[in-house]
Protein backbone atom coordinates (compact mmCIF):
# COMPACT_ATOMS: atom_id res chain seq x y z
CA UNK A 1 0.00 0.00 0.00
CA UNK A 2 2.72 2.36 1.07
CA UNK A 3 4.86 1.34 -1.88
CA UNK A 4 1.92 1.74 -4.24
CA UNK A 5 1.18 5.30 -3.19
CA UNK A 6 4.86 6.13 -3.33
CA UNK A 7 5.07 4.78 -6.86
CA UNK A 8 1.94 6.71 -7.76
CA UNK A 9 3.36 9.89 -6.36
CA UNK A 10 6.61 9.25 -8.19
CA UNK A 11 5.09 8.43 -11.57
CA UNK A 12 2.24 10.91 -11.63
CA UNK A 13 4.16 14.17 -11.62
CA UNK A 14 6.66 12.68 -14.04
CA UNK A 15 3.94 11.54 -16.41
CA UNK A 16 2.19 14.85 -16.05
CA UNK A 17 5.39 16.73 -16.72
CA UNK A 18 6.14 14.54 -19.72
CA UNK A 19 2.67 15.10 -21.17
CA UNK A 20 2.94 18.79 -20.45
CA UNK A 21 6.35 18.93 -22.04
CA UNK A 22 5.21 16.99 -25.08
CA UNK A 23 2.29 19.36 -25.49
CA UNK A 24 4.33 22.51 -25.22
CA UNK A 25 7.65 21.46 -26.73
CA UNK A 26 7.60 23.07 -30.17
CA UNK A 27 8.16 20.70 -33.06
CA UNK A 28 7.36 23.00 -35.94
CA UNK A 29 7.88 26.64 -36.80
CA UNK A 30 5.61 29.04 -34.91
CA UNK A 31 2.51 30.31 -36.66
CA UNK A 32 0.68 33.60 -36.26
CA UNK A 33 -2.05 32.27 -33.96
CA UNK A 34 0.42 30.51 -31.68
CA UNK A 35 2.45 33.74 -31.41
CA UNK A 36 -0.68 35.79 -30.69
CA UNK A 37 -1.62 33.31 -27.99
CA UNK A 38 1.85 33.64 -26.51
CA UNK A 39 1.68 37.46 -26.49
CA UNK A 40 -1.89 37.65 -25.11
CA UNK A 41 -2.26 34.45 -23.08
CA UNK A 42 -5.40 35.55 -21.23
CA UNK A 43 -7.48 36.77 -24.13
CA UNK A 44 -10.25 34.29 -25.02
CA UNK A 45 -10.07 35.33 -28.69
CA UNK A 46 -6.42 34.33 -29.13
CA UNK A 47 -7.08 31.15 -27.18
CA UNK A 48 -9.94 30.32 -29.53
CA UNK A 49 -7.81 31.09 -32.60
CA UNK A 50 -4.90 29.03 -31.29
CA UNK A 51 -7.19 26.10 -30.55
CA UNK A 52 -8.78 26.11 -33.99
CA UNK A 53 -5.71 27.15 -36.01
CA UNK A 54 -5.72 23.97 -38.10
CA UNK A 55 -9.33 24.48 -39.14
CA UNK A 56 -8.70 28.15 -39.89
CA UNK A 57 -5.75 27.37 -42.17
CA UNK A 58 -7.79 24.62 -43.85
CA UNK A 59 -10.61 27.06 -44.57
CA UNK A 60 -8.05 29.60 -45.78
CA UNK A 61 -6.68 27.11 -48.31
CA UNK A 62 -10.22 26.35 -49.51
CA UNK A 63 -10.97 30.06 -49.80
CA UNK A 64 -7.80 30.69 -51.84
CA UNK A 65 -8.67 27.85 -54.24
CA UNK A 66 -12.22 29.13 -54.63
CA UNK A 67 -10.98 32.65 -55.27
CA UNK A 68 -8.29 31.69 -57.81
CA UNK A 69 -10.44 29.32 -59.83
CA UNK A 70 -13.47 31.60 -59.55
CA UNK A 71 -11.52 34.55 -60.92
CA UNK A 72 -9.92 32.38 -63.61
CA UNK A 73 -13.26 30.99 -64.73
CA UNK A 74 -15.12 34.28 -64.68
CA UNK A 75 -14.08 35.67 -68.05
CA UNK A 76 -13.53 32.76 -70.36
CA UNK A 77 -11.63 33.74 -73.44
CA UNK A 78 -10.98 31.70 -76.51
CA UNK A 79 -7.26 32.42 -76.34
CA UNK A 80 -6.43 32.12 -72.63
CA UNK A 81 -3.75 34.19 -70.98
CA UNK A 82 -2.39 34.69 -67.52
CA UNK A 83 -4.36 33.04 -64.72
CA UNK A 84 -6.82 31.32 -67.03
CA UNK A 85 -3.96 29.85 -69.01
CA UNK A 86 -2.35 28.49 -65.87
CA UNK A 87 -5.57 26.96 -64.58
CA UNK A 88 -6.36 25.41 -67.95
CA UNK A 89 -2.89 23.91 -68.22
CA UNK A 90 -3.20 22.43 -64.73
CA UNK A 91 -6.68 21.07 -65.39
CA UNK A 92 -5.71 19.59 -68.73
CA UNK A 93 -2.62 17.90 -67.38
CA UNK A 94 -4.51 16.31 -64.49
CA UNK A 95 -7.43 15.40 -66.73
CA UNK A 96 -5.15 13.56 -69.14
CA UNK A 97 -3.65 11.55 -66.30
CA UNK A 98 -7.00 10.67 -64.69
CA UNK A 99 -8.62 9.77 -68.00
CA UNK A 100 -5.65 7.62 -68.91
CA UNK A 101 -6.15 5.56 -65.77
CA UNK A 102 -9.93 5.50 -65.51
CA UNK A 103 -10.90 5.33 -69.20
CA UNK A 104 -14.38 6.57 -69.95
CA UNK A 105 -15.15 6.95 -66.23
CA UNK A 106 -12.47 9.64 -66.09
CA UNK A 107 -14.35 12.89 -66.81
CA UNK A 108 -17.01 12.05 -64.22
CA UNK A 109 -14.57 11.56 -61.35
CA UNK A 110 -12.10 14.19 -62.47
CA UNK A 111 -13.52 17.12 -60.41
CA UNK A 112 -13.15 15.25 -57.12
CA UNK A 113 -9.64 14.03 -57.86
CA UNK A 114 -8.35 17.36 -59.14
CA UNK A 115 -9.86 19.18 -56.16
CA UNK A 116 -8.07 16.79 -53.81
CA UNK A 117 -4.78 17.44 -55.58
CA UNK A 118 -5.01 21.23 -55.57
CA UNK A 119 -6.39 21.36 -52.02
CA UNK A 120 -3.70 19.10 -50.58
CA UNK A 121 -0.97 20.88 -52.51
CA UNK A 122 -2.02 24.22 -51.12
CA UNK A 123 -2.35 22.86 -47.59
CA UNK A 124 1.11 21.25 -47.79
CA UNK A 125 2.69 24.42 -49.13
CA UNK A 126 1.12 26.53 -46.38
CA UNK A 127 3.78 25.17 -44.00
CA UNK A 128 6.56 26.90 -45.93
CA UNK A 129 5.00 30.37 -45.72
CA UNK A 130 6.27 32.21 -42.64
CA UNK A 131 3.78 32.50 -39.75
CA UNK A 132 1.58 29.84 -41.25
CA UNK A 133 1.15 26.18 -40.53
CA UNK A 134 0.28 23.35 -42.84
CA UNK A 135 -2.99 21.76 -41.68
CA UNK A 136 -1.93 18.42 -43.15
CA UNK A 137 0.72 18.12 -40.43
CA UNK A 138 -2.14 17.17 -38.09
CA UNK A 139 -3.54 13.67 -38.41
CA UNK A 140 -7.11 14.93 -37.93
CA UNK A 141 -7.04 16.80 -41.25
CA UNK A 142 -5.54 13.98 -43.30
CA UNK A 143 -7.77 11.38 -41.66
CA UNK A 144 -10.83 13.45 -42.58
CA UNK A 145 -9.69 13.62 -46.19
CA UNK A 146 -8.86 9.91 -46.21
CA UNK A 147 -12.31 9.01 -44.85
CA UNK A 148 -13.97 11.28 -47.41
CA UNK A 149 -12.02 9.53 -50.15
CA UNK A 150 -13.00 6.11 -48.80
CA UNK A 151 -16.70 7.02 -48.72
CA UNK A 152 -16.52 8.51 -52.23
CA UNK A 153 -14.81 5.42 -53.65
CA UNK A 154 -17.15 2.93 -51.97
CA UNK A 155 -20.25 4.96 -52.87
CA UNK A 156 -19.30 4.98 -56.53
CA UNK A 157 -18.35 1.32 -56.35
CA UNK A 158 -21.85 0.42 -55.12
CA UNK A 159 -23.59 2.86 -57.43
CA UNK A 160 -21.88 1.94 -60.67
CA UNK A 161 -21.71 -1.83 -60.41
CA UNK A 162 -24.85 -2.49 -58.34
CA UNK A 163 -25.06 -3.80 -54.82
CA UNK A 164 -25.02 -7.51 -55.74
CA UNK A 165 -21.95 -7.21 -57.92
CA UNK A 166 -20.29 -5.02 -55.30
CA UNK A 167 -20.75 -7.74 -52.67
CA UNK A 168 -19.54 -10.32 -55.19
CA UNK A 169 -16.47 -8.19 -55.85
CA UNK A 170 -15.88 -7.96 -52.11
CA UNK A 171 -16.25 -11.76 -51.81
CA UNK A 172 -13.41 -12.19 -54.30
CA UNK A 173 -15.52 -13.05 -57.40
CA UNK A 174 -16.00 -16.76 -56.60
CA UNK A 175 -15.80 -18.93 -59.73
CA UNK A 176 -15.81 -22.50 -58.35
CA UNK A 177 -16.26 -24.44 -55.13
CA UNK A 178 -12.93 -23.29 -53.69
CA UNK A 179 -13.97 -19.70 -54.24
CA UNK A 180 -17.27 -20.34 -52.49
CA UNK A 181 -15.50 -21.87 -49.52
CA UNK A 182 -13.14 -18.90 -49.36
CA UNK A 183 -15.97 -16.36 -49.11
CA UNK A 184 -16.00 -16.22 -45.28
CA UNK A 185 -12.27 -15.49 -45.47
CA UNK A 186 -12.28 -13.07 -48.39
CA UNK A 187 -15.22 -10.94 -47.27
CA UNK A 188 -13.70 -9.71 -43.99
CA UNK A 189 -10.27 -9.32 -45.56
CA UNK A 190 -11.61 -7.19 -48.39
CA UNK A 191 -13.80 -5.13 -46.09
CA UNK A 192 -10.90 -4.49 -43.71
CA UNK A 193 -8.56 -3.66 -46.59
CA UNK A 194 -10.93 -1.32 -48.39
CA UNK A 195 -12.80 0.29 -45.53
CA UNK A 196 -10.07 0.53 -42.89
CA UNK A 197 -6.62 0.10 -44.34
CA UNK A 198 -7.21 2.43 -47.27
CA UNK A 199 -8.08 5.64 -45.37
CA UNK A 200 -5.58 4.71 -42.69
CA UNK A 201 -2.64 4.29 -45.03
CA UNK A 202 -3.60 7.28 -47.20
CA UNK A 203 -3.93 9.63 -44.26
CA UNK A 204 -0.96 8.32 -42.31
CA UNK A 205 1.35 8.60 -45.31
CA UNK A 206 0.44 12.21 -45.93
CA UNK A 207 0.51 13.13 -42.25
CA UNK A 208 3.88 11.48 -41.67
CA UNK A 209 5.43 13.14 -44.70
CA UNK A 210 4.19 16.65 -44.02
CA UNK A 211 4.75 16.60 -40.27
CA UNK A 212 8.27 15.23 -40.61
CA UNK A 213 8.89 17.89 -43.24
CA UNK A 214 7.78 20.56 -40.77
CA UNK A 215 9.96 19.09 -38.04
CA UNK A 216 12.87 19.12 -40.47
CA UNK A 217 12.30 22.81 -41.24
CA UNK A 218 12.07 23.61 -37.53
CA UNK A 219 15.28 21.78 -36.72
CA UNK A 220 17.12 23.36 -39.64
CA UNK A 221 15.95 26.78 -38.47
CA UNK A 222 17.36 25.96 -35.03
CA UNK A 223 20.69 24.97 -36.56
CA UNK A 224 20.73 28.18 -38.58
CA UNK A 225 20.10 30.36 -35.54
CA UNK A 226 22.69 28.60 -33.37
CA UNK A 227 25.51 28.51 -35.92
CA UNK A 228 28.13 31.28 -36.13
CA UNK A 229 27.23 34.08 -38.59
CA UNK A 230 23.94 32.25 -39.23
CA UNK A 231 25.80 30.09 -41.73
CA UNK A 232 23.41 27.22 -41.03
CA UNK A 233 20.80 29.16 -42.96
CA UNK A 234 21.89 27.14 -46.00
CA UNK A 235 20.23 24.12 -44.41
CA UNK A 236 16.98 26.05 -44.14
CA UNK A 237 17.15 26.90 -47.84
CA UNK A 238 17.79 23.26 -48.67
CA UNK A 239 14.95 22.16 -46.41
CA UNK A 240 12.57 24.59 -48.09
CA UNK A 241 13.47 23.26 -51.55
CA UNK A 242 12.90 19.73 -50.30
CA UNK A 243 9.57 20.72 -48.75
CA UNK A 244 8.34 22.32 -51.98
CA UNK A 245 9.23 19.22 -53.97
CA UNK A 246 7.86 16.67 -51.51
CA UNK A 247 4.61 18.58 -51.05
CA UNK A 248 3.92 18.27 -54.76
CA UNK A 249 4.85 14.61 -54.78
CA UNK A 250 2.70 13.76 -51.77
CA UNK A 251 -0.37 15.60 -53.10
CA UNK A 252 0.16 13.90 -56.46
CA UNK A 253 0.54 10.47 -54.86
CA UNK A 254 -2.64 10.94 -52.83
CA UNK A 255 -4.54 11.76 -56.00
CA UNK A 256 -2.90 8.93 -57.94
CA UNK A 257 -3.70 6.32 -55.30
CA UNK A 258 -7.30 7.53 -55.09
CA UNK A 259 -7.53 7.16 -58.86
CA UNK A 260 -6.08 3.65 -58.65
CA UNK A 261 -8.56 2.65 -55.92
CA UNK A 262 -11.39 4.05 -58.05
CA UNK A 263 -10.20 2.19 -61.13
CA UNK A 264 -10.04 -1.04 -59.11
CA UNK A 265 -13.59 -0.78 -57.83
CA UNK A 266 -15.32 0.58 -60.94
CA UNK A 267 -16.74 -2.01 -63.38
CA UNK A 268 -14.27 -2.81 -66.14
CA UNK A 269 -16.10 -5.27 -68.37
CA UNK A 270 -15.84 -3.12 -71.49
CA UNK A 271 -12.67 -4.53 -73.00
CA UNK A 272 -14.05 -4.52 -76.53
CA UNK A 273 -13.54 -0.78 -76.94
CA UNK A 274 -9.97 0.39 -76.82
CA UNK A 275 -10.53 4.13 -77.24
CA UNK A 276 -8.95 6.00 -74.35
CA UNK A 277 -11.35 8.94 -74.78
CA UNK A 278 -14.60 8.50 -72.93
CA UNK A 279 -18.15 9.03 -74.11
CA UNK A 280 -18.21 6.24 -76.68
CA UNK A 281 -19.23 3.66 -74.11
CA UNK A 282 -22.79 4.92 -73.99
CA UNK A 283 -23.95 4.49 -77.60
CA UNK A 284 -22.61 0.93 -77.74
CA UNK A 285 -24.50 -0.32 -74.71
CA UNK A 286 -28.07 0.46 -75.85
CA UNK A 287 -27.42 -1.09 -79.26
CA UNK A 288 -27.96 -4.78 -78.44
CA UNK A 289 -30.62 -3.82 -75.92
CA UNK A 290 -32.62 -2.04 -78.61
CA UNK A 291 -32.37 -4.99 -80.94
CA UNK A 292 -33.52 -7.49 -78.33
CA UNK A 293 -36.53 -5.39 -77.36
CA UNK A 294 -37.27 -4.45 -80.95
CA UNK A 295 -40.76 -5.50 -82.03
CA UNK A 296 -39.30 -6.06 -85.51
CA UNK A 297 -37.79 -9.29 -84.22
CA UNK A 298 -41.27 -10.65 -83.54
CA UNK A 299 -42.51 -9.95 -87.05
CA UNK B 1 17.87 -1.98 -18.34
CA UNK B 2 15.64 1.00 -17.72
CA UNK B 3 12.68 1.35 -20.12
CA UNK B 4 13.83 4.85 -21.04
CA UNK B 5 17.30 3.65 -21.98
CA UNK B 6 15.89 0.74 -23.95
CA UNK B 7 13.64 3.09 -25.90
CA UNK B 8 16.42 5.58 -26.50
CA UNK B 9 18.59 2.81 -27.94
CA UNK B 10 15.96 0.95 -29.92
CA UNK B 11 14.06 3.83 -31.56
CA UNK B 12 16.90 5.02 -33.83
CA UNK B 13 17.99 1.46 -34.54
CA UNK B 14 14.45 0.44 -35.43
CA UNK B 15 14.09 3.43 -37.72
CA UNK B 16 17.43 2.60 -39.33
CA UNK B 17 16.33 -0.98 -40.00
CA UNK B 18 13.07 0.23 -41.52
CA UNK B 19 14.90 2.78 -43.67
CA UNK B 20 17.38 0.10 -44.78
CA UNK B 21 14.59 -2.23 -45.91
CA UNK B 22 12.69 0.43 -47.74
CA UNK B 23 15.83 1.76 -49.43
CA UNK B 24 16.50 -1.73 -50.79
CA UNK B 25 12.91 -1.82 -52.05
CA UNK B 26 13.24 1.65 -53.60
CA UNK B 27 16.48 0.61 -55.28
CA UNK B 28 14.79 -2.40 -56.84
CA UNK B 29 11.82 -0.33 -57.99
CA UNK B 30 13.90 2.43 -59.54
CA UNK B 31 16.28 -0.05 -61.20
CA UNK B 32 13.35 -1.89 -62.77
CA UNK B 33 11.81 1.37 -63.92
CA UNK B 34 15.12 2.48 -65.48
CA UNK B 35 15.39 -0.85 -67.29
CA UNK B 36 11.88 -0.49 -68.59
CA UNK B 37 12.52 3.08 -69.73
CA UNK B 38 15.68 2.02 -71.54
CA UNK B 39 13.78 -0.73 -73.35
CA UNK B 40 10.80 1.42 -74.22
CA UNK B 41 11.63 5.12 -74.05
CA UNK B 42 8.22 6.16 -75.46
CA UNK B 43 6.47 4.69 -72.40
CA UNK B 44 8.67 6.62 -69.98
CA UNK B 45 5.83 8.85 -68.72
CA UNK B 46 3.57 5.96 -67.76
CA UNK B 47 6.46 4.09 -66.18
CA UNK B 48 7.45 7.16 -64.18
CA UNK B 49 3.91 7.62 -62.83
CA UNK B 50 3.59 3.95 -61.88
CA UNK B 51 7.03 3.95 -60.30
CA UNK B 52 6.13 7.03 -58.26
CA UNK B 53 3.00 5.35 -56.88
CA UNK B 54 5.03 2.28 -55.95
CA UNK B 55 7.77 4.37 -54.37
CA UNK B 56 5.22 6.23 -52.26
CA UNK B 57 3.85 2.91 -51.01
CA UNK B 58 7.34 1.65 -50.19
CA UNK B 59 8.55 4.72 -48.39
CA UNK B 60 5.31 4.89 -46.41
CA UNK B 61 6.60 1.90 -44.41
CA UNK B 62 9.57 3.91 -43.19
CA UNK B 63 7.29 6.78 -42.34
CA UNK B 64 5.09 4.51 -40.24
CA UNK B 65 8.19 3.60 -38.27
CA UNK B 66 8.98 7.31 -38.00
CA UNK B 67 5.50 8.10 -36.68
CA UNK B 68 5.74 5.35 -34.09
CA UNK B 69 9.18 6.62 -33.18
CA UNK B 70 7.84 10.12 -32.63
CA UNK B 71 4.90 8.87 -30.61
CA UNK B 72 7.14 6.70 -28.43
CA UNK B 73 9.69 9.51 -28.08
CA UNK B 74 7.36 11.21 -25.59
CA UNK B 75 7.91 8.29 -23.21
CA UNK B 76 11.67 8.76 -22.98
Interface residues (C-beta under 8 A of the other chain):
Chain A: X18 X19 X22 X97 X100 X201 X204 X205 X207 X208 X209 X211 X212 X249 X250 X252 X253 X256 X257 X260
Chain B: X46 X49 X52 X53 X56 X57 X60 X63 X64 X66 X67 X70 X74 X75
